[in-house]
Amino acid sequence: MNCDRELDVRGLTCPLPILRTKKSLVDMNTGEVLKIMATDPGSVIDFQVFADQTGHELLSLSEAAGEFIFFMKKR
């Protein structure tokens, strides 16, 4: 999937992945896509809740070898 920006939050635990994502999205334009790479298993639920609460669209999430990849579209 194409993205406009990438954010590496691997090695960080809650709440840092969400806080850094929120900060990155502020600097982006509506419709742009952010790719987030995380290792915290709790981030799966955190990003789903974050998307529901903020209106940003969680386009996809995948997991491989303990790494989670999220694609989020700014509202």
WOQUI-V526532 format. One record per pair of residues at least 12 apart in sequence whose C-alpha atoms are under 10 Angstrom apart, sorted by the first residue. I is the first residue (numbers start at 0). J is the second residue. Records with the same first field share a line. If there is no record, write none. Layout:
BEGIN
I = J + J
END
This chain:
BEGIN
0 = 32 + 34 + 58 + 59 + 70
1 = 31 + 32 + 33 + 34 + 70
2 = 31 + 32 + 33 + 34 + 35 + 70 + 71 + 72
3 = 27 + 28 + 30 + 31 + 32 + 33 + 34 + 72
4 = 23 + 24 + 27 + 31 + 32 + 33 + 34 + 35 + 70
5 = 20 + 23 + 32 + 33 + 34 + 35 + 36 + 69 + 70
6 = 19 + 20 + 23 + 33 + 34 + 35 + 36 + 37 + 68 + 69
7 = 19 + 20 + 34 + 35 + 36 + 37 + 38 + 68
8 = 20 + 35 + 36 + 37 + 38 + 39 + 67
9 = 35 + 36 + 37 + 38 + 39 + 66 + 67
10 = 36 + 37 + 38 + 39 + 66
11 = 37 + 38 + 39 + 42
12 = 37 + 38 + 39 + 40 + 41 + 42
13 = 39 + 40 + 41 + 42 + 45
14 = 41 + 42 + 45
15 = 42
16 = 35 + 36 + 37 + 38 + 39 + 41 + 42 + 45 + 46
17 = 35 + 42 + 45 + 46 + 49
19 = 35
20 = 33 + 34 + 35 + 46 + 49 + 71
21 = 49 + 53
24 = 55 + 71 + 72 + 73 + 74
25 = 73
27 = 72 + 73 + 74
28 = 72 + 73 + 74
29 = 55 + 72 + 73 + 74
30 = 55 + 56 + 71 + 72 + 73 + 74
31 = 71 + 72 + 73 + 74
32 = 55 + 56 + 57 + 58 + 69 + 70 + 71 + 72 + 73 + 74
33 = 57 + 58 + 69 + 70 + 71 + 72 + 73
34 = 58 + 59 + 60 + 68 + 69 + 70 + 71 + 72
35 = 60 + 67 + 68 + 69 + 70 + 71
36 = 60 + 61 + 62 + 66 + 67 + 68 + 69 + 70
37 = 62 + 65 + 66 + 67 + 68 + 69
38 = 62 + 63 + 64 + 65 + 66 + 67 + 68
39 = 65 + 66 + 67
40 = 62 + 65 + 66 + 67
42 = 67 + 69
43 = 60 + 61 + 62 + 67 + 68 + 69
46 = 60 + 69 + 70 + 71
47 = 60 + 69
50 = 71 + 72 + 73 + 74
53 = 73 + 74
54 = 72 + 73 + 74
55 = 71 + 72 + 73 + 74
56 = 70 + 71 + 72 + 73 + 74
57 = 69 + 70 + 71 + 72 + 73
58 = 70 + 71 + 72
59 = 71 + 72
END
